[in-house]
Amino acid sequence: MQMNYCMHCGTKLILKYLESEEKDIPFCPSCNDFRFPVFNTAVSTIIHNADDSRYLLIKQYGGDEYILCAGYVNKGEDAEDAVKREIKEELGLDAESITFNRSHYFAPSNTLMLNFTATVTEEKAHPNEEIDSWKWFVKEDVHNYIRKNSLAEAFLKGYFTKQYIFPVYPAKPYKQ
C-alpha cells in the first residue's frame, strides 16, 4: 500500500530507487527523505484457562459469530501490554503467561495483527460494553464456534496445528 503525499509536509511523493531496499520507495523531495508505508498494529489473543482445557471466545458489536479478543496497540505501548490491557478492559480478567504466536498483515484494515496466547486464572468474566457475549469452549470444540474464514480462525487453527494458513482478502484503497 503506497502513500501519495508526505505525512510531514504534504508534498506529493515521487518514487526513488533506494539501493539498500533494491526497489523504488516513496520519496519526499521537499523533506529530502524516504517515506516508508504506515500501518496500524493490533493484537488478538487466544485466551485459555490455567489448565489449558478451555478457551474463551467473544461476540461483539452485534456480530453473531465468536471471535478472539483483540484491539489496537496504542502509541508508545508494547504489544504484550496491549494484550493485558485489552483482556482487562473488555473482559475484566487479568492475563498472565503471555506468549507470542504469529503475525499477519490484514490488508482490509491496513493492520499488522500480532497474535498471542494468554492464560487467565479466573474464569468468570466481567465484560464491558464492547462485549455482547462470551463463552468458554473445551479444546475439542473451540474450532466449531470461531468465525469461519476469518483471521481469528486462522490464528486459532495455527496455534493448535503449528501450520498457519491465512485467508486472502482484497486490500482497500489507501487514503491519506
N, C-alpha and C positions, 0 to 999 in steps of 0.2 A: 504494500500500500504506500503510495508516494504522496508526499506533501507538495503543494504547488506554491506556497508562499512561506517566507521565513517567519518562524514563530516569534522571533525577537523584534524584527523591524518591519515586517510586512512586504518586503521586496519580493518580486516574482523570482522563484528559484530557477536555476539552469542545471542541466546535468553536466558534471565534470568528472573526468576519469580520476580515480584515486588508486594509485599503484598498489598500496598495501591491501586494498579490498579487491583489486583486479576487476573493477567494474565502475560504471558511472554511478555517481552519488549526487543527490540534490546539493547544490552549492548556492550560497547567497553572495552575489557579487558586492553587495553593499557592506555586509559584515565581514566579507572575505573569509568565510568559514563553511565547512560542510555541515549539512543538516541531516541527521540520521532519523529514521522513522520513529514516531512517537506512538505509544500504545498504552492501553490500560493494563493493570495487573490485578488479578483476583485470586482468591483461594477457594478451594472446595475441599470438603473433609468427609472422609469415611469415619463415622463415629461408631465405636464399639464399646461394650461394657468391659468390666475388669477381667472377666474370664474368657473374653473373646468369643462368646457364644451367641450374642445378639448384636444387631446393627440397627441404628436409628436413622430413619428416613423422615423427611418432612414434606408437607404440601404448603404452598404459599401463594399469595397474590391471586387467589381464586382458581389456581390450577387444580386439575382433578387427578394428577399423577404425582407419585412420590419422587423426590429428588434428594440430592445431598445438600447439606448445609453449606452455604457459600456466601461470599461477599468480596467487595473490593478492598485492596490494600490501600491504606491512607498514606499520603505523602509523609515520608520520614519514618514510616512504620516497617518493621521487619515482618516477613511473611508469617513466621511462627507466632508472632504476637497478634497478627490479624486473625489467625486460626482461633487462638484463645478468645480474642475479643468477640468474634462472630458467634462462637458457640455460647459464650456468656450472654451476649446481647439478645440473640434470637431464642435461646433455649433455657437460659438461666442455669447452665451447667458449667462446672469447672473442668477444663481439659488438661490432661497430663499425658506424658509419653507421646509427644507429637513426633511423627516420622514423615519425612518427605517421600512421596511415591513417584510422581512423574509430572511433567509439564506438557502442555499442548496449547498451541496458538489457536484461538477461536475467532475465525475471520468475521462472522456476522456482527460481533460487537467490538472488533479490533482489540481483543483481550488475550493476554498471556495468562492462561489458567494454570495455577500451581496446585497440585492435588496432594493432600496429606492424609494420614490416618491419626486419629486421636482417641485415647482412652478416657472415658468418664467413669467415675466410681459410683455416682448417684444415678439412678435410673428414672427418677421422677422429674420430668422436665417442667419448667415454668416459662412457657413461651411468651414472647412479646407479640405486639400487634402484626408483625410481619408474617407470623406463622399461623396458617389456618388449622393445621392438624399435624400430629407427629405420631409415630408408632415404632415400636421395636419389632424387628423380624429376626427369626433364627437364621443362622448362617445358610442353611439349606434352602430357605425361601426368599431371601432378600432379593435375589435376581429376578424373581417373578413379579416384583412390585415396583421396581425402579422404572422411570420413564424410558420407554423403548426408543432406540436410535438416537440417544442423547449422549452428550459428553459425560454426564453423570454415570450412565450405564457403562460407557467405555472405561472410565476410571475404575468403577466397581469391578467389572469383569477382569480388567488388567491386574488389579490388586490381588485377586484370587488366583488367576492363571499365570501371571507374570508375562502375558502377551497382550500388548496394548494395540487395539485396532480401533481407530477413531473414525467417526462418520465424517463425510465430506460435506461442507456447507459452502454455498457461494458467498463471496465477500461482498459487503455493502460498499457503495462508493464512499471514498474518504472525503469528508468535508472539513475544512479548516475554518 
